[in-house]
Amino acid sequence: MNSLGDAQGRAPVTTDKPWVIFLIFLRLGLTSFGGPVAHLGYFRDEFVARRRWLSEAAYAELIALCQFLPGPASSQVGMALGLSRAGYSGALAAWAGFTLPSALILSLLAFGITHGGWALPPGLIHGLKIVAVAVVAQAVWGMARTLCRGPVQVGIMLVATAGVLLWSSTGGQLTVMAVAAVIGLALLHNTNAAQREGLSIRVSRRASWLAIGMFVALLLGLPLIAHHWPDSLTSLFDSFYRTGALVFGGGHVVLPLLQSQVVSTGLLSNDVFLAGYAAAQAMPGPLFTFAAFLGASISGWSGALVGVLAIFLPSLLLVIGVLPFWQRLRGNDRVQAALAGVNAGVVGLLLAALYQPLWTTSILSPLDVLLAVLALMALLFWRCPPWLLVLLGGICGVLLGA
């Protein structure tokens, strides 16, 4: 695969087939355990280090942009990468491949938990979390070496880390990114030309405005449709679309909103809701596929399909609508200086997330420390494929937790 972009900011047209994009993201959807921050680590290993689809700087910029959009950031990064490689069908293929495994498993679990009393093997989640710590640590180390080379950028990284740890809310993260941009604009100049590399986005301005218009129209129109045609699936689509359109901060933030939509309204018991949420923690891929579990528990397979489509649709429309305008804006020299600061801030954000919540919830004993170090060594020095490490981590977790 050729890398995207050149020193002048031009990106070559790629010829990837949608089915190729789908298979790549399907493998990630089967092996990317550990939540959104870990997903970004898996993506970096696959698309920056291995396939060289884009540079470290362009990848950090994409993460920063998706942090400012509502919805699941890791899924939006995947959609953007698919869009850049194969257009609209590539964005859909990336989303489907990354989402399908966990959505299908959670739909099956919905029937199993509600009717058969299924439970997850003891220790499985813990073993997968340890692997996620190693994956994110590798990503932070690699990105820091590339994006935090000078004292100003190292300082921004450390300040961002401290800021996110002290103020871990979504508002805190957005504020940290904004401060990093201001510091970069004030203190960083003559940024490396390689940082001008970006994604090749083949979306017209008309299509961008159409996507933004659809996003707003659905957000305003679906409540009216659900009110006048109170079908269960229509109401479900409305509830999950609004959740996906209005939630900032990723999968864990979506919990109270979904709970108010399905538990407070009497559609589902709180016990089943919490059991499904616990199961979703152990799934690969995006945590937003919890919507498949809820939809399946309420309305069977049709509910699962409606739930997944509705909660991810706002993200797809925003990626198509916003990314082309962003690609035009980012070529400005002052924007580049701000982005250099934001990129260092992204590294700080990931470093903070490596500690809290990944480290604090995954590393609970000296044995966990040993396993995490071994997993990191396997990634850095032994070139162990992440999918194999995930498999070994799950097995170790089950054996140690039995």
ZIKACOR-V674619 format. One record per pair of residues at least 24 apart in sequence whose ideal C-beta (glycine too) atoms are under 6 Angstrom apart, sorted by the first residue. I is the first residue (numbers start at 1). J is the second residue. Records with the same first field share a line. If there is no record, write none. Layout:
I=J  J
This chain:
1=51  52
3=52
4=53  54  199  200
5=197  198
7=193
9=196  331
11=200
14=85
16=85  86
18=86  89  90  93
21=82  85  86  90  93  94
22=93  97
25=94  97  98
26=97
28=98
29=97  98  101  284  285
30=101  284
31=284  386  387  390
32=284
33=128  132  284  390
34=132
36=73  74  250
37=136  353
38=132  135  136
39=74
40=74
41=135  136  139
42=386
44=139
55=194  197
56=143  146  147
57=195  343
58=197  198
60=147  343  346
61=339
63=346
64=177  342  346
65=326
69=318
70=245  246  247  248
71=244  314  315
72=250  286  288
73=250
75=286  315
76=315  319
79=316  319
80=319  323
84=199  200  201
87=202
98=285
99=285  289
101=284  285
102=283  284  285  289
103=289  292  308
106=289  292  293
107=292  296  304
109=279
110=293  296  297
113=275
114=272  297
120=282
121=398
122=401
123=397  398  400  401
124=282  394  397  398
125=281  282
126=397
127=393  394  396  397
128=393  394
129=362
130=362  368  371  372  393
131=375  389  390  393
133=358  362  372
134=372  375  376  379
136=354  358
137=354  376
138=379
140=350  351  354
143=347
144=347
147=343  344  347
148=344  347
152=187  188
153=344
156=180  183  341  344  345
157=344  347  348
160=345  348  349
161=348  351  352
164=349  352
165=352
170=248  249
176=345
177=342  345
180=341  342  345
181=338  341  342
183=341
184=337  338  340  341
185=337  338
188=337  340  341
189=337
191=336  337  340
198=327
201=323  324  327
203=320  324
208=321  324
211=317  320  321
212=321
214=317
215=314  317
219=245
232=299
233=306
236=306
237=306  310
240=291  307  310  311
241=310
243=311
244=311  314
245=314
251=287  288
262=294
267=298
268=297
